[in-house]
Amino acid sequence: DLKYNKIASAMIVDEDLLQMVASEGRHTFISTGMSTMADIAKAVEIFRSAKCPFELMHTVSTYPMKDEDANLNVIRTLRDHFKCNVGYSGHETGLAVSYAAAALGVTSLERHITLNRAMYGSDQAASVEPAGFHQLVGAVRKIEKAMGNGEKRIIEAEVPIARKLREHLGWESDK
């Protein structure tokens, strides 16, 4: 029994498929490569009408994708426009663009995985080998922690330093 569905970028314009998948009511990841905002809006409308949970995946459908084509600010655009969770499906070489997507607050991150990038196939160069995947997951977890909660405050570790550097001012912590 599947827990999730995935709509590939090529299929986001297939309204019959979208309606069939949405009717299942299973959380669906919808890749948005090769799509216009109108294409995406139609897919969102279908899933919302069916009350089917979904997540848009910002995707650029090139293999491998050039870093300068990533246009990661589309993540914010999709989130703001459609008021939904937005993930990132990366086809770049390396991990830097995926790290940046994580820092933008994507709710999921998809990368193709391979045992060896030298293997035959159109997406091998854009895939991540197991060691790289392990590195990606570890770094994303660190990024999530580093992003914090957005509240500006003096953290506990700063208090002794502030006390020392501000003692001539008579500074005392509110902590």
N, C-alpha and C positions, 0 to 999 in steps of 0.2 A: 504494500500500500504506500503510494507516494505521499510525501509530506508537502512538497512544493511542485510547482510547474515553472517552466521557463519558456518565454516567447523569444525566439532568436530575432535579431534585428531584421533579417530578410522577411520575417513573417508578420511584422507589426502592421502591415497594410492588408493582411488577409482577415477581413471582418468576420467571415464564417468561422475561421479557426478561433479568433478572439472570443466570439460568442460561445463557442463550444467549450473552450477552456474556462471562461468566466462562469459558465453554468455549473461547473464542478465545485465552485466555492473554495477551491484550494489556493492558498497564498501563492501568488505568481510574480516572478521576476520578469519584467518587460524590458528587453534591450532596445535602445533607441538609435542605434547606428543607422545611417542612411535615411534618416527621417526628418521631416519638418515638424514644427510645433503643431501644425494642423493634423498631421498623421498621429502624433502622440496624443493630442486632445481627443481624437476619435477613439483611440484605444482606452484612454482613461474613462471616457464616457461609457463605453461598453462594460468595463469592469465595475464602475460605480453603479450603473443601472442594475447589474446582477448582484450588487452587494458582495462582491468578491474582493478579498484583500489582495493588494498588489504593491509592488515597489518598482519604480522606474529605475533603469540602469543606464547612466550616461555611458555611451559607447561610441567609439570611432571605429568603423569597420574597415580598417586597413591592417595588413599583416606583413611586417611589423608596422605599427603606427609610429610616425615621427613624433618626438616629444612636443615640437612646436604645433602639432595638429591636435593636441589633447583638449585644448579649450576647456579646462577644468571649471572655469566660472559658469559653464552651463549647468553644473551641479546646483549652484545657487538659483539659477534661472528656473530650472525645473522644480526645485523645492518651493520657491516663492510663487510660481505661476500655478502649479497644480496642487499645492498644499498637501504633499505626500512625502513619504520616505523616498530617498534617492540614493542609490548605490553607484558603484563604478565598476565597469567591466573593461579591464585593461588589455591592450594588445601591443604594448610597447616592449622594447628590450630593456632590461634592467628594472630597477624597483623604484627609482626616484619619483616618477609620476604617480605611482600607486601610493607612496608615502604622502605626497601632496594631497591626493584625494582623501586619504584618511584624515589629514589635518583639516580638511574642509568639512568634516563631519559626515561622511557617507555612512549609511546604515548597513551597507554590505559591500564587500569587495570580492570581485571575481577575477581570477587569472587562469589561463589555460596552464595545465601542468603536463610535463613530459618527463620521460626517463632520461632523454638525451636530446638536446637541441639540434644535434647534427642528423637526427633521424629524418626520413623523408616525410614531407607534409607541408601544406601551405601555411600552417600556423606554428610550426616548430620554433622558428626564430623568435617569435613573440611569446613563447611559453616559458614557464619557470620550472627548473629542475627541482627535485625534492629538497636539496639543501637551500636553494634560494627561496622556496616556499616557506620553509622553517624560519629563515631569516626574516621574510616578509611578515609573517604572523607575529614574531617577537617584536619587531620594530613597530608594527601597528599597535600592539598592546602598550608599548612605551609612549607612543604618540597620544593614545587615548588618555593615559594618565597625565601626560604633560599638558594637555589642553585644559585641564582643570574645570572648574565650575563657573568661571567668569567673574567671581566675586573678588574685588580688590581688597586685600587685607594684609596685615602684617602676619606672616606665618611664624609659627613657634620658633623655627630655626633662626629667624632674623632678630628675635628679641635680644639675645646677648650681644649681637653685633651692633644693633641700634643703641643699646645701653652704653656700650663702650664708645662708639663714635659720636654719640650725642650727649655724653655725660656733662660736657662743658656747658650745655644748654639747659641742664637740669631736667632732661627728658625722662619720663617714666612711661612705661607701657600701660595701656588700658587692659592688658590681659590679666 
